Amino acid sequence: MKIILGSSSPSRRKILKKAGINFISKSPSLKESLEKKKYKGPREKLPLYLAEKKALSIKASHEDIIIGADQILLFKGRVYDKPKSMREAKTHLANLSGKTHHLISGTTIIKNKKTLWRHTNKAKMKMRPISKKEIEEYLFLSGEIILKSVGAYNIEGHGVRLFSKIEGDFYSIVGLPLIPLLNKINKMEKNK
């Protein structure tokens, strides 16, 4: 049984690597923007829907397990996507400054085109008030990698300094719910 991470996310790869998981990574073969348009359910379930679609788009043998994952940032009823430019990242951070938003993650395990496991995590993120100068400095320090982060922050790096309070699982916020995911993988390996 091979473990395939159906994601091109550097932070998700890093989480699994540091946990000592032997895996390969494949990028999903779907248009995320089209899938978001197709989706008609509650916003809170969008990440789980996208995680499942991503995992199902990966080609694998019938014995392999595929991990699919996605996140959304929900603020004032609006879903924020990853910023497309540093200018958009500035706008996102300015909008979130001094306010609370939710980061919702969805993770699935697929085997032989069947969903075997689903997991959702909702983190409550309170950003401290940050000035335009602080936003500029933060973006300069973080660099273009920030464009791969929904919300334009990375709490595993300089982004942690932007927050006054975070409630939720650290690993889920960074990209994968590591403990529940490892528990499920361990069970599957024992039952093969």
C-alpha positions as CSV (number, residue, x, y, z in Angstrom):
1,M,0.0,0.0,0.0
2,K,1.5,3.3,-1.1
3,I,0.4,6.6,0.5
4,I,-0.2,9.4,-2.0
5,L,-0.6,13.0,-0.9
6,G,-2.9,14.5,-3.5
7,S,-1.6,18.0,-3.0
8,S,1.2,20.2,-4.3
9,S,1.2,22.1,-0.9
10,P,4.8,22.5,0.5
11,S,3.4,22.7,4.0
12,R,1.4,19.5,3.7
13,R,4.5,17.7,2.4
14,K,6.6,19.0,5.2
15,I,4.0,17.9,7.9
16,L,4.0,14.3,6.5
17,K,7.8,14.2,6.0
18,K,8.5,15.4,9.6
19,A,6.1,12.8,10.9
20,G,8.2,10.1,9.2
21,I,5.5,9.1,6.8
22,N,6.7,7.4,3.6
23,F,4.6,8.9,0.8
24,I,4.7,10.3,-2.7
25,S,3.1,13.6,-3.7
26,K,0.9,14.1,-6.8
27,S,-0.8,17.3,-7.9
28,P,-4.6,16.9,-8.4
29,S,-5.8,17.1,-12.0
30,L,-8.8,19.3,-11.6
31,K,-9.7,22.9,-11.9
32,E,-10.4,24.1,-8.4
33,S,-12.2,27.2,-9.5
34,L,-14.6,25.2,-11.6
35,E,-15.3,22.8,-8.7
36,K,-16.0,25.8,-6.4
37,K,-18.5,27.1,-8.9
38,K,-20.2,23.6,-9.1
39,Y,-20.5,23.3,-5.4
40,K,-24.0,24.2,-4.0
41,G,-23.8,23.1,-0.3
42,P,-23.0,25.0,2.9
43,R,-19.7,27.0,2.8
44,E,-18.4,25.1,5.9
45,K,-18.4,21.8,3.9
46,L,-16.7,23.2,0.8
47,P,-13.1,22.2,2.0
48,L,-14.3,18.6,2.5
49,Y,-15.9,18.6,-1.0
50,L,-12.8,20.0,-2.6
51,A,-10.5,17.5,-0.7
52,E,-12.5,14.6,-1.9
53,K,-12.6,15.8,-5.5
54,K,-8.8,16.4,-5.4
55,A,-8.1,12.9,-4.1
56,L,-10.5,11.3,-6.6
57,S,-8.7,13.1,-9.5
58,I,-5.4,11.3,-8.6
59,K,-4.4,8.2,-10.6
60,A,-3.4,5.3,-8.4
61,S,-3.5,1.6,-8.1
62,H,-6.5,0.0,-6.2
63,E,-4.2,-0.7,-3.2
64,D,-2.9,2.8,-2.8
65,I,-4.4,5.3,-0.4
66,I,-4.8,8.9,-1.4
67,I,-5.0,11.8,1.0
68,G,-6.9,14.8,-0.2
69,A,-6.9,18.1,1.6
70,D,-8.2,21.7,1.3
71,Q,-8.8,24.8,3.4
72,I,-11.0,27.8,3.2
73,L,-10.9,31.1,5.1
74,L,-14.4,32.3,6.1
75,F,-14.8,35.9,7.1
76,K,-18.1,37.8,7.3
77,G,-19.8,35.2,5.1
78,R,-17.2,35.4,2.4
79,V,-14.8,32.7,1.3
80,Y,-11.3,34.0,0.8
81,D,-9.1,32.3,-1.8
82,K,-5.3,32.4,-1.9
83,P,-4.1,35.9,-2.9
84,K,-3.1,36.1,-6.5
85,S,-0.6,39.0,-5.9
86,M,1.2,40.7,-3.1
87,R,-1.2,43.6,-3.6
88,E,-4.2,41.3,-2.9
89,A,-2.3,39.8,0.1
90,K,-2.1,43.3,1.5
91,T,-5.8,43.8,1.1
92,H,-6.6,40.4,2.7
93,L,-4.4,41.2,5.7
94,A,-5.9,44.7,6.0
95,N,-9.4,43.3,6.0
96,L,-8.6,40.7,8.6
97,S,-6.7,43.1,10.9
98,G,-8.1,43.3,14.4
99,K,-10.9,40.8,13.5
100,T,-11.8,37.1,14.0
101,H,-12.2,34.7,11.1
102,H,-12.4,31.0,10.7
103,L,-10.0,28.7,8.9
104,I,-11.9,25.5,7.9
105,S,-10.0,22.4,6.7
106,G,-11.2,19.2,5.1
107,T,-9.2,16.0,4.7
108,T,-10.2,12.7,3.1
109,I,-8.7,9.3,2.5
110,I,-9.6,7.6,-0.8
111,K,-8.9,4.1,-1.7
112,N,-10.0,2.5,-5.0
113,K,-12.2,5.5,-5.8
114,K,-14.1,5.1,-2.4
115,T,-14.0,7.6,0.4
116,L,-12.9,5.8,3.5
117,W,-12.4,8.7,5.9
118,R,-13.5,12.3,6.2
119,H,-12.3,14.9,8.7
120,T,-13.1,18.6,9.2
121,N,-11.5,21.1,11.5
122,K,-12.6,24.6,12.2
123,A,-10.1,27.0,13.8
124,K,-11.0,30.4,15.2
125,M,-8.3,32.9,14.3
126,K,-8.2,36.4,15.9
127,M,-5.8,38.7,14.3
128,R,-4.4,41.6,16.3
129,P,-4.7,45.1,14.8
130,I,-1.9,45.5,12.4
131,S,-0.7,48.7,10.7
132,K,0.0,49.2,7.0
133,K,3.7,49.4,7.8
134,E,3.5,46.0,9.7
135,I,1.8,44.4,6.8
136,E,4.5,45.7,4.4
137,E,7.2,44.4,6.7
138,Y,5.5,41.0,7.1
139,L,5.1,40.5,3.4
140,F,8.7,41.5,2.8
141,L,9.9,39.0,5.3
142,S,7.6,36.2,4.1
143,G,8.1,36.8,0.4
144,E,6.1,35.3,-2.5
145,I,5.6,32.0,-0.7
146,I,2.7,33.8,1.1
147,L,0.7,33.6,-2.1
148,K,0.4,29.8,-1.5
149,S,-1.4,30.5,1.8
150,V,-5.1,31.2,2.1
151,G,-5.4,34.4,4.1
152,A,-1.9,35.4,3.2
153,Y,-0.3,34.3,6.4
154,N,1.7,31.3,7.6
155,I,1.5,30.7,11.3
156,E,4.4,28.3,11.2
157,G,6.6,31.3,10.3
158,H,6.4,35.0,10.7
159,G,2.6,35.0,10.4
160,V,2.2,33.8,14.0
161,R,3.1,37.4,15.1
162,L,-0.1,38.7,13.4
163,F,-2.4,36.9,15.8
164,S,-3.6,37.7,19.3
165,K,-5.5,34.4,19.8
166,I,-5.8,31.1,17.9
167,E,-8.2,28.3,18.8
168,G,-7.8,25.1,16.9
169,D,-5.5,22.3,15.9
170,F,-2.1,23.7,14.8
171,Y,-1.5,21.0,12.2
172,S,-4.9,21.5,10.7
173,I,-4.3,25.2,10.4
174,V,-0.9,24.5,8.7
175,G,-2.5,22.0,6.3
176,L,-3.3,18.5,7.7
177,P,-5.0,17.2,10.9
178,L,-1.9,15.1,11.7
179,I,-3.0,13.1,14.7
180,P,-6.4,12.0,13.4
181,L,-4.8,11.3,10.0
182,L,-2.0,9.2,11.5
183,N,-4.5,7.3,13.7
184,K,-6.5,6.4,10.5
185,I,-3.5,5.4,8.5
186,N,-2.2,3.2,11.4
187,K,-5.6,1.5,11.6
188,M,-5.6,0.9,7.9
189,E,-2.1,-0.6,7.9
190,K,-3.0,-3.0,10.8
191,N,-6.1,-4.2,8.9
192,K,-4.4,-4.9,5.5
